[in-house]
């Protein structure tokens, strides 16, 4: 059941042009890079096609699976219940090409920034909404322990808290008596 694909992301071929422009800008900014601009642009154009073909993102029932890489292959499975934010961003150059970046942040993630980001997803806002909707559907289906025995668990919680407060009061009285 969890292996059925609900939605797959497709990537805009304009990513190649975006990568070419970024490479060109960085090459122009570096003194040595200016000499190699033709070689670098051809190399980026050839590699971009392969990189684009190797990229995939599939929304499954319980997780998001992202694959990429041509030399070093990378596959990440992100459980939907761990996703805390799905960001949608677009910089000035991305706007020129009509591209968006989706970034996924998760609970328990170490470091700053996104765990995974996807550049150039076609209909990025629609893919984002599909992920968030599936996440909401998944969390709504999972009964919580508190909901199953709500009155009983609340009574037990109040008893435990009362017991803890009484113990703290007794310890405070004992500490005050020692200091006198």
QUITARA-V807539 format. One record per residue. N is the residue number from 0. RES is the residue in three letters. PSI is psi in degrees with one decimal (none if undefined). Layout:
BEGIN
n: <N	N>
res: <RES	RES>
psi: <PSI	PSI>
END
This chain:
BEGIN
n: <0	1	2	3	4	5	6	7	8	9	10	11	12	13	14	15	16	17	18	19	20	21	22	23	24	25	26	27	28	29	30	31	32	33	34	35	36	37	38	39	40	41	42	43	44	45	46	47	48	49	50	51	52	53	54	55	56	57	58	59	60	61	62	63	64	65	66	67	68	69	70	71	72	73	74	75	76	77	78	79	80	81	82	83	84	85	86	87	88	89	90	91	92	93	94	95	96	97	98	99	100	101	102	103	104	105	106	107	108	109	110	111	112	113	114	115	116	117	118	119	120	121	122	123	124	125	126	127	128	129	130	131	132	133	134	135	136	137	138	139	140	141	142	143	144	145	146	147	148	149	150	151	152	153	154	155	156	157	158	159	160	161	162	163	164	165	166	167	168	169	170	171	172	173	174	175	176	177	178	179>
res: <UNK	UNK	UNK	UNK	UNK	UNK	UNK	UNK	UNK	UNK	UNK	UNK	UNK	UNK	UNK	UNK	UNK	UNK	UNK	UNK	UNK	UNK	UNK	UNK	UNK	UNK	UNK	UNK	UNK	UNK	UNK	UNK	UNK	UNK	UNK	UNK	UNK	UNK	UNK	UNK	UNK	UNK	UNK	UNK	UNK	UNK	UNK	UNK	UNK	UNK	UNK	UNK	UNK	UNK	UNK	UNK	UNK	UNK	UNK	UNK	UNK	UNK	UNK	UNK	UNK	UNK	UNK	UNK	UNK	UNK	UNK	UNK	UNK	UNK	UNK	UNK	UNK	UNK	UNK	UNK	UNK	UNK	UNK	UNK	UNK	UNK	UNK	UNK	UNK	UNK	UNK	UNK	UNK	UNK	UNK	UNK	UNK	UNK	UNK	UNK	UNK	UNK	UNK	UNK	UNK	UNK	UNK	UNK	UNK	UNK	UNK	UNK	UNK	UNK	UNK	UNK	UNK	UNK	UNK	UNK	UNK	UNK	UNK	UNK	UNK	UNK	UNK	UNK	UNK	UNK	UNK	UNK	UNK	UNK	UNK	UNK	UNK	UNK	UNK	UNK	UNK	UNK	UNK	UNK	UNK	UNK	UNK	UNK	UNK	UNK	UNK	UNK	UNK	UNK	UNK	UNK	UNK	UNK	UNK	UNK	UNK	UNK	UNK	UNK	UNK	UNK	UNK	UNK	UNK	UNK	UNK	UNK	UNK	UNK	UNK	UNK	UNK	UNK	UNK	UNK>
psi: <-42.8	-6.7	-4.3	133.6	121.6	-38.5	138.9	140.7	139.4	153.2	138.4	128.8	-14.0	-9.2	-38.0	-44.1	-38.2	-47.5	-39.4	-44.8	-43.7	-44.8	-43.5	-44.7	-44.1	-36.4	-40.6	-36.2	-26.1	139.7	-45.6	-34.5	-27.6	-37.6	-37.0	12.8	-49.6	-42.4	-45.2	-42.6	-41.4	-43.1	-44.4	-41.5	-41.9	-45.9	-32.8	-38.3	-42.3	-41.2	-43.8	-40.3	-27.6	-9.4	136.1	152.2	121.3	128.8	115.2	-179.9	-41.9	-6.1	165.6	125.6	121.0	127.5	142.0	166.9	140.3	-41.6	-51.5	105.2	139.8	133.6	126.4	133.9	119.6	114.0	133.8	-34.5	-16.6	-15.6	123.4	-27.2	141.2	103.7	147.1	116.3	158.4	115.6	175.8	-42.5	-35.8	-39.3	-36.9	-36.4	-2.7	31.5	152.8	156.4	126.4	128.8	137.4	123.7	143.8	159.6	138.1	8.9	134.3	144.6	170.5	159.8	-177.7	147.4	-44.0	141.4	144.3	125.7	132.6	23.5	128.4	134.7	55.9	-40.4	-35.2	-41.5	-40.6	-47.1	-36.9	-40.3	-48.3	-37.9	-45.2	-38.6	-46.1	-42.0	-40.5	-44.0	-30.1	-29.7	-25.0	113.3	136.1	156.1	-36.4	-34.5	-30.6	-40.1	49.3	-52.7	-43.0	-44.2	-31.8	-41.0	-44.3	-39.1	-44.0	-40.9	-44.5	-41.8	-42.0	-44.0	-44.0	-42.3	-41.5	-41.4	-40.9	-42.6	-42.7	-39.9	-38.9	-42.9	-41.9	-41.9	-41.3	-37.4	-36.4	-36.9	-20.7	none>
END
